[in-house]
Amino acid sequence: QVQLVESGGGLVQPGGSLRLSCAASGFAFRTYVRSWYRQAPGKERELVAAITSGVGITNSADSVKGRFTISGDNAKSTVYLQMNSLKPEDTAVYYCKARGPGNYYWGQGIQVTVSS
């Protein structure tokens, strides 16, 4: 059974940090492009960061560059999103996605709220 399970979300004050995790099972996660998306209320889902299979080339949205870092642990079939210097505008539901040739999978999403 294919699963992507996110964890690590919650409420944090502006300037704080969180680390999201996405644990995969049921397929060869390491061979997929793994990414994090987010969706704020009333807005479209947007790509936050991605990491390729193989050598693990990363890219991230301009809005999070220098603050968020995506990384992967192939042995654990897990991808992480380290989020530092969080801002209220980072508040959203964050989703993990795995994209392969011809198919893709989504996690259920996890809430991140940045507020004082």
C-alpha positions in Angstrom: 0.0 0.0 0.0 1.4 3.3 -1.1 1.6 5.9 1.7 3.2 9.3 2.2 2.8 10.5 5.8 3.8 14.0 6.9 4.7 15.0 10.4 6.3 17.9 12.3 3.8 20.7 11.7 2.2 22.9 14.3 2.1 26.4 15.7 5.3 28.5 15.8 6.1 32.1 16.5 7.5 34.4 13.7 11.2 33.8 13.4 11.0 30.3 14.7 11.8 27.0 13.0 10.1 23.7 12.2 11.2 20.5 10.5 8.6 18.7 8.4 9.1 15.0 7.6 7.5 12.9 4.9 7.8 9.1 5.3 7.0 7.0 2.3 6.1 3.3 2.1 4.9 0.9 -0.6 7.1 2.2 -3.5 10.7 3.1 -4.4 10.6 6.6 -2.9 14.2 7.3 -3.6 13.7 6.9 -7.4 11.1 9.7 -7.5 11.3 13.4 -7.5 10.3 14.4 -4.0 8.8 17.8 -3.3 7.0 19.9 -0.8 4.0 22.1 -1.8 1.8 24.4 0.3 -1.6 25.8 0.1 -2.8 28.8 2.1 -6.5 29.6 2.5 -7.9 31.1 -0.7 -4.8 30.5 -2.6 -3.6 27.9 -5.1 -1.2 25.1 -4.1 2.4 26.2 -4.8 5.7 24.4 -5.1 8.0 25.1 -2.1 11.0 22.9 -2.8 12.0 19.8 -4.6 14.8 17.2 -4.7 15.6 14.9 -7.6 16.4 11.2 -7.4 20.0 10.1 -7.8 22.4 12.9 -6.9 19.6 14.9 -5.2 19.6 18.2 -7.0 17.5 20.7 -5.1 15.5 23.8 -6.0 13.2 26.0 -4.0 10.8 28.8 -4.5 12.1 32.4 -4.4 9.9 33.1 -1.4 11.7 30.5 0.8 15.2 30.7 -0.6 17.8 31.0 2.2 15.2 30.0 4.8 13.9 26.5 3.8 16.1 23.5 3.0 14.9 20.2 1.5 16.8 17.0 2.1 16.3 13.3 1.8 17.3 10.2 3.6 17.0 7.3 1.2 17.7 4.7 3.8 14.6 5.9 5.7 12.5 6.7 2.6 12.0 10.1 4.1 12.2 13.6 2.8 12.5 16.6 5.1 11.8 20.3 4.9 13.8 22.4 7.4 12.0 25.7 7.8 13.9 28.6 9.5 13.0 32.3 10.0 9.4 31.5 9.6 7.0 34.3 8.7 3.2 34.6 9.1 2.9 34.3 5.3 4.4 30.8 5.5 1.1 29.7 7.2 -0.4 27.0 5.1 -1.1 23.3 4.7 2.1 21.6 3.6 2.0 18.6 1.3 4.6 16.1 0.3 4.6 14.8 -3.3 6.5 12.0 -5.0 6.5 12.2 -8.8 7.8 9.4 -11.0 7.5 8.6 -14.7 3.8 8.3 -15.3 2.5 8.5 -11.8 2.6 10.6 -8.6 1.5 10.4 -5.0 0.4 13.0 -2.5 0.5 13.0 1.3 -2.5 14.1 3.3 -1.1 17.4 4.3 -0.1 19.0 7.6 -0.9 22.4 9.0 1.9 24.9 9.7 0.8 28.1 11.5 3.1 31.0 12.1 1.6 33.4 14.6 2.5 35.3 17.7 
